[in-house]
Structure formats: structure tokens, C-alpha cells
Amino acid sequence: MLDVRGIRSGYGEVTILQDIDLSVDREIYAVLGANGAGKSTLLKTLAGLIRPTAGEIRVQGERIDGRTAYDIAAMGVGYVPQEHGVFPDLTVAENLSIGGLLGARSKADRLDEVFSLFPDLKDRLDQKAGSLSGGEGQMVAIGRALMQEPSVLLLDEPTAGLSPRYTDLLFRRIAEISREKNVSVVLAEQNAVSTLAFASNVHVLSLGITHLLGSPKEVTIDQVREGYHI
């Protein structure tokens, strides 16, 4: 679904990522690392918000590097940033409707699927997204991305700052999205222990380079921690 070869990316003249390779099938592909490791830069590059200075990115065999973020979204890549994932002055319904501008099926059918994952949103459709709790806001942000009918879903630390209740809920829903909707999920996280419990593959970044790559069955938590410089 997603194939990345030799990506180099950053901000202006500052290079953050160097020679990153990854291949994602219909699975949950976890990108782990400490703050500053390059996780957010990687997801922004995959989403088209940052253009790579080298390498190739392909979705279902078609190159997307160099395309606009809108074109990449239209090609089936959904992106949920770590912060500012909702339009705070718009209602929940309006946020979800914006995601529905892309995609072929009826908005009503897609909304029903979002509500099946996050039933609490159905009672908050008229509420301003900025007034929601952190966990509810993440539900809206993920729901809006799902309204695009993505084949690849990029999630940048969706559990950051959330209570244990919402953290557990979101991890369960992410697993359900991948399993039942056949969506390839690239999940950037700091929460290594919880992520290792359900990810298919683990990619640990350290200072912009690949420190470790393998399945959770092959890697140990101590090996992962080495990439965090703990």
C-alpha cells in the first residue's frame, strides 16, 4: 500500500530525516521514538505537507512525492496531526463534513461508520469542536480523516496528553479501523509499550535515522528504549 525509499526531508536547509525506507501493507505500522526523533516530520512528508529533498514515496504503486497535500489526500492518504486536528470554531458536524468532501460513497453512509466507531460524537454534532475534551477532539479528527475513505491513515501521536480511558479506547478503535476497514495505518507514538501490543511492524527513529525495524515478536522493549537514549 505504501512504499518509501531513501527519503530525506526537513525544514529549509535543516535535514531531519536521512535515508528512510519503509513498506506498509494492510497493517498497523508503528513509528516510535523520543521527541525530536523525526516522527512528525516523517508523517508530514508522507502527507505532502513537507516535500522530500530525495527519495520516492508510492501509494499503491503510484508516486506521490512532489504532489500537493490535497492531491495526496484525494489519492487515499488521510492525515491526523498531533495538534490542531480539528477546526475549533466549527461544529463537530461541520468538521466531519469537510472530510466528506473527498470520497465516493454517500456522506450519510460514511457518517454512520464514524458513529459506529465513536458513538459519543452523535450527541455532539452541534457542539463546537474547540469545546470538546482532548479525547473527544481526537475522535473528531480521526473521524474526519475516515470520511475521506483513505486507504492509508497517518496518525501523529493520537494519544498524546489523553487520559488512560481515552488512550485505551483510541488504541482499540485504531486496531478496529485497520482490521475491519482494511486501512493501512502508520502510527507515530511515544507510548512504546501499548503500541507494541497491537502493531504489526515497529520502526524506531533516532535523530532522524532508522535505529530499529522489525515485528514486535522480534524486538524487545530494551532494544526500543535504546533508540530513545534512555
Residue frames as a rotation matrix with the C-alpha (Angstrom) as fourth column:
MET 1
0.562 0.827 0.000 0.00
0.827 -0.562 0.000 0.00
0.000 0.000 -1.000 0.00
LEU 2
0.951 -0.310 0.001 2.72
-0.309 -0.946 0.099 2.47
-0.030 -0.095 -0.995 0.99
ASP 3
0.572 -0.815 0.097 6.33
0.820 0.572 -0.028 2.18
-0.033 0.096 0.995 -0.11
VAL 4
0.949 -0.310 -0.062 9.06
-0.297 -0.942 0.156 4.66
-0.107 -0.129 -0.986 0.85
ARG 5
0.600 -0.787 0.144 12.61
0.800 0.585 -0.137 4.52
0.023 0.197 0.980 -0.42
GLY 6
-0.294 -0.951 0.093 15.54
0.941 -0.305 -0.145 6.71
0.166 0.045 0.985 0.58
ILE 7
0.631 0.637 0.442 13.53
0.550 -0.770 0.325 9.63
0.547 0.038 -0.836 1.90
ARG 8
-0.596 -0.692 -0.406 15.42
0.802 -0.492 -0.338 12.69
0.034 -0.527 0.849 3.02
SER 9
0.221 0.798 0.560 13.36
0.571 -0.572 0.589 15.53
0.791 0.190 -0.582 4.41
GLY 10
-0.431 -0.338 -0.837 13.39
0.888 -0.325 -0.326 18.53
-0.162 -0.883 0.440 6.74
TYR 11
0.691 0.656 -0.302 12.74
0.642 -0.750 -0.160 22.23
-0.332 -0.083 -0.940 7.04
GLY 12
0.870 -0.396 -0.296 14.57
-0.473 -0.840 -0.267 24.61
-0.143 0.372 -0.917 4.74
GLU 13
0.210 -0.890 -0.405 18.26
-0.662 0.176 -0.729 23.84
0.720 0.421 -0.552 4.90
VAL 14
-0.381 -0.290 0.878 17.86
-0.894 0.359 -0.269 21.72
-0.238 -0.887 -0.396 8.03
THR 15
-0.207 0.249 -0.946 17.69
-0.485 0.814 0.320 18.00
0.850 0.525 -0.048 7.25
ILE 16
0.044 0.329 0.943 15.74
-0.986 0.167 -0.013 15.96
-0.162 -0.930 0.331 9.81
LEU 17
0.702 0.282 0.654 15.21
-0.208 0.959 -0.190 12.59
-0.681 -0.003 0.732 8.11
GLN 18
-0.107 -0.804 -0.585 18.00
-0.958 -0.075 0.278 10.77
-0.268 0.590 -0.762 6.31
ASP 19
-0.621 -0.255 -0.741 17.62
-0.629 0.727 0.277 7.77
0.468 0.638 -0.612 4.01
ILE 20
-0.461 0.569 0.681 14.40
-0.584 0.383 -0.716 6.40
-0.668 -0.728 0.156 5.48
ASP 21
-0.716 0.299 -0.630 12.90
-0.394 0.572 0.719 3.24
0.576 0.764 -0.292 3.96
LEU 22
-0.655 0.523 0.545 9.62
-0.349 0.430 -0.833 1.65
-0.670 -0.736 -0.099 4.93
SER 23
-0.771 0.472 -0.428 6.98
-0.276 0.358 0.892 -0.60
0.574 0.806 -0.145 3.43
VAL 24
-0.704 0.606 0.371 3.44
-0.476 -0.015 -0.880 -0.75
-0.527 -0.796 0.298 4.80
ASP 25
-0.847 0.508 -0.157 0.82
0.230 0.616 0.753 -3.34
0.479 0.602 -0.639 3.92
ARG 26
0.171 0.947 0.273 -2.72
-0.238 -0.229 0.944 -3.65
0.956 -0.226 0.186 5.33
GLU 27
0.061 -0.337 -0.940 -1.48
0.850 0.511 -0.128 -3.34
0.524 -0.791 0.317 8.90
ILE 28
0.998 0.055 0.017 -0.63
0.034 -0.811 0.585 -1.06
0.046 -0.583 -0.811 11.78
TYR 29
0.241 -0.963 0.117 2.90
0.728 0.100 -0.678 0.19
0.642 0.249 0.726 11.21
ALA 30
0.888 0.126 -0.442 4.23
0.436 -0.535 0.724 1.90
-0.145 -0.835 -0.530 14.33
VAL 31
0.154 -0.839 0.522 6.84
0.362 -0.444 -0.820 4.65
0.919 0.315 0.235 14.18
LEU 32
0.828 0.099 -0.552 8.39
0.559 -0.064 0.827 5.07
0.047 -0.993 -0.108 17.62
GLY 33
-0.189 -0.945 0.268 10.96
0.738 -0.317 -0.595 7.45
0.647 0.085 0.757 19.01
ALA 34
-0.243 0.006 -0.970 11.61
0.848 -0.485 -0.215 10.21
-0.472 -0.875 0.112 21.51
ASN 35
0.806 0.444 -0.391 10.73
0.265 -0.862 -0.433 13.87
-0.529 0.245 -0.812 20.96
GLY 36
0.392 -0.657 -0.644 12.84
-0.726 -0.651 0.222 15.19
-0.565 0.381 -0.732 18.11
ALA 37
-0.206 -0.480 0.853 13.39
0.081 0.860 0.504 11.77
-0.975 0.173 -0.139 16.55
GLY 38
-0.879 -0.107 -0.465 11.64
-0.414 -0.313 0.855 12.82
-0.237 0.944 0.231 13.33
LYS 39
-0.640 0.683 0.352 8.27
0.608 0.731 -0.312 11.08
-0.470 0.015 -0.882 13.69
SER 40
0.309 0.815 -0.490 6.14
0.293 -0.572 -0.767 14.13
-0.905 0.094 -0.415 12.90
THR 41
-0.181 -0.464 -0.867 8.46
-0.713 -0.545 0.441 15.15
-0.677 0.699 -0.232 10.06
LEU 42
-0.956 -0.164 0.243 8.04
0.008 0.814 0.581 11.71
-0.293 0.558 -0.777 8.52
LEU 43
-0.254 0.940 0.229 4.24
0.793 0.338 -0.506 11.82
-0.553 0.053 -0.831 8.64
LYS 44
0.356 0.346 -0.868 4.12
-0.105 -0.908 -0.405 15.37
-0.928 0.236 -0.287 7.30
THR 45
-0.579 -0.629 -0.518 6.37
-0.634 -0.052 0.771 14.28
-0.513 0.775 -0.369 4.44
LEU 46
-0.863 0.310 0.399 4.13
0.425 0.872 0.242 11.31
-0.273 0.378 -0.885 3.66
ALA 47
0.091 0.981 -0.172 1.08
0.740 -0.182 -0.648 13.60
-0.666 -0.068 -0.742 3.74
GLY 48
0.073 -0.123 0.990 2.65
0.924 -0.364 -0.113 16.14
0.375 0.923 0.087 1.37
LEU 49
0.949 0.257 -0.181 2.95
0.311 -0.845 0.434 18.96
-0.041 -0.468 -0.883 3.88
ILE 50
0.290 -0.926 -0.241 6.74
-0.521 -0.364 0.772 18.78
-0.803 -0.098 -0.588 3.51
ARG 51
0.906 -0.028 -0.421 8.38
-0.380 0.384 -0.842 17.91
0.186 0.923 0.337 0.20
PRO 52
0.682 -0.698 0.218 11.25
0.368 0.585 0.723 15.44
-0.632 -0.413 0.656 0.43
THR 53
0.437 -0.629 -0.643 14.61
-0.760 -0.640 0.110 16.52
-0.481 0.441 -0.758 -0.97
ALA 54
-0.610 -0.568 -0.553 15.45
-0.767 0.599 0.230 12.95
0.201 0.564 -0.801 -2.01
GLY 55
-0.878 0.194 0.438 13.78
-0.016 0.902 -0.431 9.56
-0.479 -0.386 -0.789 -2.34
GLU 56
-0.678 0.692 -0.249 10.43
-0.310 0.037 0.950 8.23
0.667 0.721 0.189 -3.52
ILE 57
-0.703 0.593 0.392 7.02
-0.315 0.234 -0.920 7.73
-0.637 -0.770 0.022 -1.91
ARG 58
-0.771 0.462 -0.439 4.48
-0.342 0.281 0.897 5.46
0.537 0.841 -0.059 -3.58
VAL 59
-0.423 0.747 0.514 0.87
-0.569 0.223 -0.792 4.63
-0.706 -0.627 0.331 -2.68
GLN 60
0.488 0.571 0.661 -0.45
0.057 0.734 -0.676 1.52
-0.871 0.368 0.325 -4.42
GLY 61
0.110 -0.601 0.792 2.46
0.883 0.425 0.200 1.79
-0.457 0.677 0.577 -6.82
GLU 62
0.506 0.151 0.849 1.90
0.660 -0.702 -0.268 5.41
0.556 0.696 -0.455 -7.81
ARG 63
-0.556 -0.804 -0.211 4.41
0.779 -0.415 -0.471 8.10
0.292 -0.426 0.857 -6.86
ILE 64
0.620 0.784 -0.036 3.04
0.729 -0.559 0.394 10.84
0.289 -0.271 -0.918 -4.63
ASP 65
0.020 -0.651 -0.759 6.20
0.710 -0.525 0.469 12.71
-0.703 -0.549 0.452 -3.63
GLY 66
-0.928 -0.366 0.064 6.12
0.321 -0.702 0.635 16.17
-0.188 0.610 0.770 -5.19
ARG 67
-0.291 0.903 0.317 2.31
0.580 -0.097 0.809 16.28
0.761 0.419 -0.495 -5.33
THR 68
-0.436 0.227 0.871 0.26
-0.560 -0.826 -0.065 18.73
0.704 -0.516 0.487 -3.31
ALA 69
-0.940 0.120 0.318 -1.21
-0.237 0.440 -0.866 17.73
-0.244 -0.890 -0.385 0.04
TYR 70
-0.026 0.995 -0.095 -4.72
-0.779 -0.080 -0.622 17.96
-0.626 0.058 0.777 -1.46
ASP 71
0.192 0.040 -0.981 -3.80
-0.864 0.481 -0.150 15.64
0.465 0.876 0.127 -4.33
ILE 72
-0.783 -0.548 -0.295 -2.25
-0.323 0.763 -0.560 13.16
0.532 -0.343 -0.774 -1.92
ALA 73
-0.667 0.633 0.393 -5.40
-0.413 0.126 -0.902 13.21
-0.621 -0.764 0.177 0.23
ALA 74
0.273 0.807 -0.524 -7.51
-0.903 0.028 -0.428 12.63
-0.331 0.590 0.736 -2.89
MET 75
-0.083 -0.406 -0.910 -5.30
-0.687 0.685 -0.243 9.63
0.722 0.605 -0.336 -3.70
GLY 76
0.566 0.520 -0.640 -6.32
0.024 0.765 0.643 7.99
0.824 -0.379 0.420 -0.44
VAL 77
-0.438 -0.752 -0.492 -3.97
0.634 0.130 -0.762 9.26
0.638 -0.646 0.420 2.25
GLY 78
0.691 0.672 0.266 -5.64
0.206 -0.536 0.819 10.57
0.692 -0.511 -0.509 5.42
TYR 79
-0.429 -0.902 -0.057 -3.61
0.450 -0.158 -0.879 12.55
0.783 -0.403 0.474 7.95
VAL 80
0.799 0.597 -0.073 -4.35
0.334 -0.339 0.879 13.43
0.500 -0.727 -0.471 11.57
PRO 81
-0.055 -0.891 0.451 -1.78
-0.111 -0.443 -0.890 15.80
0.992 -0.099 -0.074 13.09
GLN 82
-0.519 -0.223 -0.826 -0.69
0.733 0.382 -0.563 15.67
0.441 -0.897 -0.035 16.70
GLU 83
-0.555 0.311 -0.772 -2.07
0.439 -0.678 -0.589 19.13
-0.707 -0.666 0.240 17.43
HIS 84
-0.422 0.470 -0.775 -4.78
-0.614 -0.777 -0.136 21.30
-0.667 0.419 0.617 15.88
GLY 85
-0.946 0.038 0.322 -6.52
0.210 0.828 0.520 18.24
-0.247 0.560 -0.791 14.45
VAL 86
-0.031 0.984 0.176 -9.93
0.983 0.061 -0.170 19.96
-0.178 0.168 -0.969 14.41
PHE 87
-0.545 0.034 0.838 -11.32
0.277 -0.936 0.218 23.30
0.791 0.351 0.501 13.31
PRO 88
-0.831 0.123 -0.543 -12.22
0.554 0.099 -0.826 24.61
-0.048 -0.987 -0.151 16.79
ASP 89
-0.753 0.546 -0.368 -14.73
-0.398 -0.822 -0.408 27.24
-0.525 -0.161 0.836 15.66
LEU 90
-0.387 0.625 -0.677 -16.71
-0.715 0.260 0.649 24.75
0.582 0.736 0.347 13.56
THR 91
0.387 0.615 0.687 -19.16
-0.889 0.447 0.100 22.22
-0.246 -0.650 0.719 14.92
VAL 92
-0.341 -0.437 0.832 -18.48
-0.269 0.894 0.359 18.51
-0.901 -0.102 -0.422 15.04
ALA 93
0.486 0.620 0.616 -20.86
0.446 0.431 -0.785 18.05
-0.752 0.656 -0.067 12.10
GLU 94
0.921 -0.158 -0.355 -19.05
-0.364 -0.674 -0.643 20.71
-0.138 0.722 -0.678 10.08
ASN 95
-0.051 -0.987 0.152 -15.65
-0.851 0.122 0.511 19.16
-0.523 -0.103 -0.846 10.82
LEU 96
-0.257 0.009 0.966 -16.84
0.145 0.989 0.030 15.76
-0.955 0.148 -0.256 9.65
SER 97
0.767 0.625 0.146 -18.49
0.270 -0.107 -0.957 17.28
-0.583 0.773 -0.251 6.59
ILE 98
0.495 -0.677 -0.545 -15.17
-0.811 -0.584 -0.011 18.81
-0.311 0.448 -0.838 5.49
GLY 99
-0.512 -0.681 0.524 -13.63
-0.461 0.732 0.502 15.35
-0.725 0.015 -0.688 5.47
GLY 100
0.033 0.663 0.747 -16.58
0.402 0.676 -0.618 14.17
-0.915 0.321 -0.244 3.41
LEU 101
0.490 0.098 -0.866 -15.65
-0.609 -0.673 -0.420 16.48
-0.624 0.733 -0.270 0.52
LEU 102
-0.462 -0.635 -0.619 -13.38
-0.872 0.455 0.183 13.65
0.165 0.624 -0.764 -0.66
GLY 103
-0.787 0.161 0.596 -14.59
-0.096 0.922 -0.375 10.11
-0.610 -0.352 -0.710 -1.19
ALA 104
-0.896 0.370 -0.245 -17.11
-0.226 0.094 0.970 8.46
0.381 0.924 -0.001 -3.49
ARG 105
-0.499 0.746 -0.440 -19.79
0.756 0.623 0.199 7.00
0.423 -0.234 -0.876 -1.23
SER 106
0.358 0.733 0.578 -22.64
0.259 -0.673 0.693 8.96
0.897 -0.098 -0.431 0.29
LYS 107
-0.488 -0.529 0.694 -21.77
-0.452 -0.527 -0.720 11.12
0.747 -0.665 0.018 3.28
ALA 108
0.370 0.731 0.573 -24.61
-0.895 0.115 0.431 9.52
0.249 -0.672 0.697 5.24
ASP 109
0.862 -0.088 -0.500 -23.09
0.084 0.996 -0.030 6.05
0.500 -0.017 0.866 4.90
ARG 110
-0.118 -0.992 -0.038 -19.67
0.336 -0.004 -0.942 7.32
0.934 -0.124 0.334 5.92
LEU 111
-0.285 0.095 0.954 -21.09
-0.751 -0.641 -0.160 9.19
0.596 -0.762 0.254 8.90
ASP 112
0.783 0.617 0.078 -22.80
-0.550 0.628 0.551 6.02
0.291 -0.474 0.831 10.08
GLU 113
0.540 -0.658 -0.525 -19.44
0.461 0.753 -0.470 4.26
0.704 0.012 0.710 10.01
VAL 114
-0.470 -0.691 0.549 -17.80
-0.085 -0.584 -0.807 7.05
0.879 -0.426 0.215 12.01
PHE 115
0.057 0.583 0.810 -20.62
-0.920 -0.284 0.269 6.90
0.387 -0.761 0.520 14.58
SER 116
0.860 0.220 -0.461 -20.22
-0.095 0.956 0.279 3.12
0.502 -0.196 0.843 14.85
LEU 117
-0.018 -0.949 -0.315 -16.60
0.597 0.242 -0.765 3.72
0.802 -0.202 0.562 15.90
PHE 118
-0.938 -0.329 -0.113 -17.24
0.307 -0.629 -0.714 6.83
0.163 -0.704 0.691 18.00
PRO 119
-0.148 0.989 0.008 -20.91
0.844 0.122 0.523 6.82
0.516 0.084 -0.852 19.12
ASP 120
-0.082 0.098 -0.992 -20.37
0.812 -0.571 -0.123 9.71
-0.578 -0.815 -0.033 21.53
LEU 121
-0.925 -0.349 -0.152 -19.97
0.199 -0.784 0.587 12.09
-0.324 0.513 0.795 18.58
LYS 122
-0.520 0.786 0.335 -23.57
0.648 0.107 0.754 11.58
0.557 0.609 -0.565 17.50
ASP 123
0.435 0.696 -0.571 -24.75
0.899 -0.300 0.319 13.53
0.050 -0.652 -0.756 20.56
ARG 124
0.086 -0.518 -0.851 -22.25
0.443 -0.746 0.498 16.35
-0.893 -0.420 0.165 19.95
LEU 125
-0.061 -0.128 0.990 -22.84
0.997 0.042 0.066 17.19
-0.050 0.991 0.125 16.30
ASP 126
0.631 0.402 0.664 -23.93
0.485 -0.872 0.067 20.76
0.605 0.280 -0.745 17.05
GLN 127
0.823 -0.386 -0.418 -21.16
0.295 -0.339 0.893 21.38
-0.486 -0.858 -0.165 19.58
LYS 128
0.741 -0.644 -0.190 -18.13
-0.628 -0.565 -0.535 23.48
0.237 0.516 -0.823 18.65
ALA 129
0.665 -0.520 -0.536 -15.13
0.322 0.848 -0.422 21.19
0.674 0.108 0.731 18.24
GLY 130
-0.275 -0.840 0.469 -12.98
-0.096 -0.461 -0.882 23.56
0.957 -0.287 0.046 20.30
SER 131
0.041 0.377 0.925 -15.15
-0.949 -0.275 0.153 22.93
0.312 -0.885 0.347 23.37
LEU 132
0.800 0.268 -0.538 -14.58
-0.192 0.962 0.194 19.16
0.569 -0.051 0.821 23.36
SER 133
0.685 -0.620 0.384 -12.23
-0.307 0.233 0.923 17.27
-0.661 -0.750 -0.031 25.64
GLY 134
-0.221 -0.882 -0.416 -8.91
-0.861 -0.024 0.508 16.11
-0.458 0.471 -0.754 24.23
GLY 135
-0.727 -0.036 0.686 -10.16
0.076 0.988 0.132 12.57
-0.683 0.148 -0.716 23.69
GLU 136
0.331 0.922 0.200 -13.37
0.461 0.027 -0.887 13.71
-0.823 0.386 -0.416 22.01
GLY 137
0.493 -0.220 -0.842 -11.38
-0.624 -0.764 -0.166 16.06
-0.606 0.607 -0.514 19.79
GLN 138
-0.641 -0.768 0.001 -9.20
-0.588 0.492 0.642 13.17
-0.493 0.411 -0.767 18.64
MET 139
-0.311 0.633 0.709 -12.34
0.493 0.745 -0.449 11.20
-0.812 0.210 -0.544 17.79
VAL 140
0.706 0.585 -0.400 -13.47
0.023 -0.583 -0.812 14.06
-0.708 0.564 -0.425 15.57
ALA 141
0.101 -0.762 -0.639 -10.05
-0.853 -0.397 0.339 14.38
-0.513 0.511 -0.690 13.93
ILE 142
-0.815 -0.373 0.443 -9.85
-0.159 0.879 0.449 10.66
-0.557 0.295 -0.776 13.16
GLY 143
0.004 0.915 0.404 -13.49
0.538 0.339 -0.772 10.61
-0.843 0.220 -0.491 12.09
ARG 144
0.602 0.176 -0.779 -12.90
-0.412 -0.767 -0.492 13.48
-0.684 0.617 -0.389 9.68
ALA 145
-0.431 -0.831 -0.353 -9.94
-0.807 0.178 0.563 11.63
-0.405 0.528 -0.747 8.15
LEU 146
-0.717 0.211 0.665 -12.06
0.240 0.969 -0.048 8.47
-0.654 0.125 -0.746 7.78
MET 147
0.381 0.891 -0.249 -14.72
0.079 -0.299 -0.951 10.48
-0.921 0.342 -0.184 5.95
GLN 148
0.075 -0.460 -0.885 -12.15
-0.899 -0.415 0.140 10.78
-0.432 0.785 -0.444 3.15
GLU 149
0.951 0.267 0.157 -12.26
-0.208 0.926 -0.315 6.98
-0.229 0.267 0.936 2.69
PRO 150
0.231 -0.951 -0.206 -8.47
-0.970 -0.242 0.029 6.63
-0.077 0.193 -0.978 2.99
SER 151
0.786 -0.153 -0.599 -6.52
-0.019 0.962 -0.272 3.54
0.619 0.225 0.753 2.06
VAL 152
-0.247 -0.880 -0.406 -3.63
0.716 0.116 -0.688 4.86
0.653 -0.461 0.601 4.20
LEU 153
0.819 0.523 0.234 -4.20
0.189 -0.632 0.752 6.63
0.542 -0.572 -0.616 7.52
LEU 154
-0.301 -0.953 0.038 -1.37
0.433 -0.172 -0.885 8.64
0.850 -0.250 0.464 9.12
LEU 155
0.815 0.574 -0.076 -1.83
0.280 -0.276 0.919 9.26
0.507 -0.771 -0.386 12.86
ASP 156
-0.195 -0.920 0.340 0.66
0.087 -0.362 -0.928 11.52
0.977 -0.152 0.151 14.67
GLU 157
-0.940 -0.264 -0.214 0.67
0.194 0.103 -0.976 10.66
0.280 -0.959 -0.045 18.39
PRO 158
-0.222 0.953 0.207 -3.12
-0.053 -0.224 0.973 10.41
0.973 0.205 0.101 18.71
THR 159
0.490 0.444 -0.750 -2.95
0.657 0.378 0.652 9.51
0.573 -0.812 -0.107 22.41
ALA 160
-0.587 -0.804 0.096 -0.64
0.551 -0.484 -0.680 12.37
0.593 -0.347 0.727 23.48
GLY 161
-0.909 0.118 0.400 -1.97
-0.333 -0.784 -0.523 14.04
0.252 -0.609 0.752 26.63
LEU 162
-0.004 0.982 -0.191 -5.06
-0.538 0.159 0.828 11.83
0.843 0.106 0.528 26.87
SER 163
0.083 0.149 0.985 -6.41
-0.964 0.262 0.041 10.09
-0.252 -0.953 0.166 29.95
PRO 164
-0.828 -0.415 0.378 -5.91
-0.357 0.909 0.215 6.31
-0.433 0.043 -0.901 30.22
ARG 165
-0.016 0.910 0.414 -9.60
0.167 0.411 -0.896 5.82
-0.986 0.055 -0.158 29.35
TYR 166
0.764 0.322 -0.558 -9.34
-0.423 -0.403 -0.812 7.63
-0.486 0.857 -0.171 26.03
THR 167
-0.240 -0.918 -0.316 -5.91
-0.939 0.138 0.314 6.15
-0.245 0.372 -0.895 25.32
ASP 168
-0.690 0.033 0.723 -7.25
-0.036 0.996 -0.079 2.61
-0.723 -0.080 -0.686 25.62
LEU 169
0.367 0.924 0.105 -10.33
0.160 0.049 -0.986 3.50
-0.917 0.378 -0.130 23.56
LEU 170
0.557 -0.178 -0.811 -8.34
-0.748 -0.532 -0.396 5.03
-0.361 0.828 -0.430 20.73
PHE 171
-0.602 -0.798 0.027 -5.91
-0.725 0.560 0.401 2.12
-0.335 0.221 -0.916 20.54
ARG 172
-0.428 0.519 0.740 -8.86
0.254 0.855 -0.453 -0.28
-0.867 -0.006 -0.498 20.28
ARG 173
0.636 0.729 -0.254 -10.53
-0.001 -0.328 -0.945 1.82
-0.772 0.601 -0.208 17.60
ILE 174
0.116 -0.683 -0.721 -7.30
-0.937 -0.316 0.148 2.14
-0.329 0.659 -0.676 15.59
ALA 175
-0.802 -0.386 0.455 -6.96
-0.286 0.918 0.274 -1.64
-0.524 0.090 -0.847 15.62
GLU 176
-0.010 0.900 0.435 -10.59
0.392 0.404 -0.827 -1.96
-0.920 0.162 -0.357 14.52
ILE 177
0.588 0.178 -0.789 -10.09
-0.518 -0.667 -0.536 0.54
-0.622 0.724 -0.300 11.67
SER 178
-0.372 -0.829 -0.417 -7.11
-0.896 0.202 0.396 -1.40
-0.244 0.521 -0.818 10.37
ARG 179
-0.830 -0.005 0.558 -8.72
-0.045 0.997 -0.059 -4.82
-0.556 -0.074 -0.828 10.75
GLU 180
-0.108 0.930 0.352 -12.29
0.562 0.349 -0.750 -4.20
-0.820 0.116 -0.560 9.58
LYS 181
0.757 0.404 -0.513 -11.81
-0.115 -0.692 -0.713 -1.39
-0.643 0.599 -0.478 7.07
ASN 182
0.516 -0.636 0.573 -8.60
0.833 0.529 -0.163 -2.76
-0.200 0.561 0.803 5.53
VAL 183
0.931 -0.227 0.288 -6.86
-0.145 -0.949 -0.280 0.56
0.337 0.219 -0.916 6.11
SER 184
0.162 -0.948 -0.273 -3.08
0.775 0.293 -0.560 0.75
0.611 -0.121 0.782 6.30
VAL 185
0.973 0.220 0.065 -2.28
0.116 -0.718 0.687 2.71
0.197 -0.661 -0.724 9.47
VAL 186
-0.121 -0.992 0.033 1.03
0.547 -0.095 -0.831 4.48
0.828 -0.082 0.555 10.08
LEU 187
0.852 0.511 -0.111 1.01
0.305 -0.314 0.899 5.36
0.424 -0.800 -0.424 13.76
ALA 188
-0.239 -0.906 0.348 3.63
0.079 -0.376 -0.923 7.68
0.968 -0.193 0.161 15.25
GLU 189
0.835 0.548 -0.055 3.77
0.044 0.034 0.998 7.23
0.549 -0.836 0.004 19.02
GLN 190
-0.202 -0.840 0.503 5.93
-0.748 -0.199 -0.633 7.69
0.632 -0.505 -0.589 22.09
ASN 191
0.251 0.422 0.871 3.87
-0.900 0.433 0.049 5.17
-0.357 -0.797 0.488 24.06
ALA 192
-0.447 -0.581 -0.680 6.03
-0.831 0.550 0.076 2.19
0.330 0.600 -0.729 23.11
VAL 193
-0.907 0.034 0.421 4.61
-0.208 0.831 -0.516 -0.43
-0.367 -0.556 -0.746 25.49
SER 194
0.006 0.994 0.108 0.98
-0.163 0.108 -0.981 -0.01
-0.987 -0.012 0.162 24.42
THR 195
0.335 0.098 -0.937 1.90
-0.902 -0.254 -0.349 0.32
-0.272 0.962 0.004 20.75
LEU 196
-0.678 -0.682 -0.276 3.96
-0.728 0.675 0.121 -2.88
0.104 0.283 -0.953 20.70
ALA 197
-0.574 0.500 0.648 0.89
-0.196 0.684 -0.702 -4.76
-0.795 -0.530 -0.295 21.93
PHE 198
0.362 0.847 0.389 -1.02
0.245 0.316 -0.916 -4.39
-0.900 0.427 -0.093 18.66
ALA 199
0.345 -0.296 -0.891 1.31
-0.821 -0.556 -0.133 -3.12
-0.456 0.777 -0.435 15.91
SER 200
0.984 -0.009 0.177 2.36
0.099 0.855 -0.509 -5.45
-0.147 0.519 0.842 13.10
ASN 201
0.242 -0.942 0.234 5.70
0.814 0.066 -0.577 -3.75
0.528 0.330 0.783 12.50
VAL 202
0.812 -0.071 -0.579 7.80
0.393 -0.667 0.633 -1.35
-0.431 -0.742 -0.514 14.54
HIS 203
0.277 -0.706 0.651 10.12
0.699 -0.317 -0.641 1.31
0.659 0.633 0.406 13.14
VAL 204
0.617 -0.137 -0.775 12.19
0.653 -0.460 0.601 3.16
-0.439 -0.877 -0.194 15.74
LEU 205
0.545 -0.421 0.725 13.62
0.380 -0.647 -0.661 6.52
0.747 0.636 -0.192 14.68
SER 206
0.514 -0.458 -0.725 16.55
0.713 -0.241 0.658 8.10
-0.476 -0.855 0.203 16.49
LEU 207
-0.038 -0.518 -0.854 17.72
-0.035 -0.854 0.519 11.58
-0.999 0.050 0.014 15.49
GLY 208
0.309 0.342 -0.887 16.24
-0.782 -0.440 -0.442 11.22
-0.541 0.830 0.132 12.02
ILE 209
-0.440 -0.460 -0.772 17.67
-0.805 0.582 0.112 7.83
0.398 0.670 -0.626 11.11
THR 210
0.603 0.661 -0.446 16.37
-0.438 0.742 0.507 4.27
0.667 -0.110 0.737 11.43
HIS 211
-0.219 -0.631 0.744 17.52
-0.976 0.127 -0.179 2.74
0.019 -0.765 -0.644 14.71
LEU 212
-0.814 0.050 0.578 15.46
-0.131 0.955 -0.267 -0.44
-0.566 -0.293 -0.771 14.63
LEU 213
-0.181 0.774 -0.607 12.97
-0.980 -0.090 0.179 -2.12
0.084 0.627 0.774 12.31
GLY 214
-0.927 -0.099 -0.363 11.09
-0.111 0.994 0.011 -5.39
0.359 0.050 -0.932 12.88
SER 215
0.077 0.978 -0.194 7.95
0.008 0.194 0.981 -7.05
0.997 -0.077 0.007 14.18
PRO 216
0.301 0.095 0.949 7.01
-0.878 -0.361 0.315 -6.79
0.372 -0.928 -0.025 17.88
LYS 217
0.996 0.063 0.068 7.75
-0.083 0.931 0.354 -10.51
-0.041 -0.358 0.933 18.13
GLU 218
0.525 -0.849 0.056 11.34
0.647 0.355 -0.675 -9.90
0.553 0.391 0.736 17.03
VAL 219
-0.262 -0.629 0.732 12.23
-0.014 -0.756 -0.654 -6.81
0.965 -0.181 0.189 19.04
THR 220
-0.121 0.157 -0.980 12.46
0.959 0.274 -0.074 -6.29
0.257 -0.949 -0.184 22.79
ILE 221
0.875 0.481 0.049 11.43
0.438 -0.832 0.342 -3.27
0.205 -0.278 -0.938 24.80
ASP 222
0.417 -0.810 -0.413 15.08
0.331 -0.288 0.899 -2.82
-0.846 -0.512 0.148 25.78
GLN 223
-0.446 -0.555 0.702 16.06
0.847 -0.010 0.531 -2.59
-0.288 0.831 0.475 22.12
VAL 224
0.325 0.652 0.685 13.34
0.769 -0.603 0.210 0.01
0.550 0.459 -0.698 21.57
ARG 225
0.897 0.046 -0.440 14.47
0.365 -0.640 0.676 2.01
-0.251 -0.767 -0.591 24.58
GLU 226
-0.104 -0.995 -0.004 18.00
0.734 -0.079 0.674 2.20
-0.671 0.067 0.738 23.20
GLY 227
-0.316 0.052 0.947 16.54
0.856 -0.415 0.309 4.29
0.409 0.908 0.087 20.37
TYR 228
0.752 0.618 0.229 15.10
0.412 -0.712 0.569 6.69
0.515 -0.334 -0.789 22.93
HIS 229
-0.221 -0.930 0.295 18.54
0.032 -0.309 -0.950 7.11
0.975 -0.200 0.098 24.52
ILE 230
0.691 0.500 0.522 17.09
-0.535 -0.131 0.834 6.08
0.486 -0.856 0.177 27.87
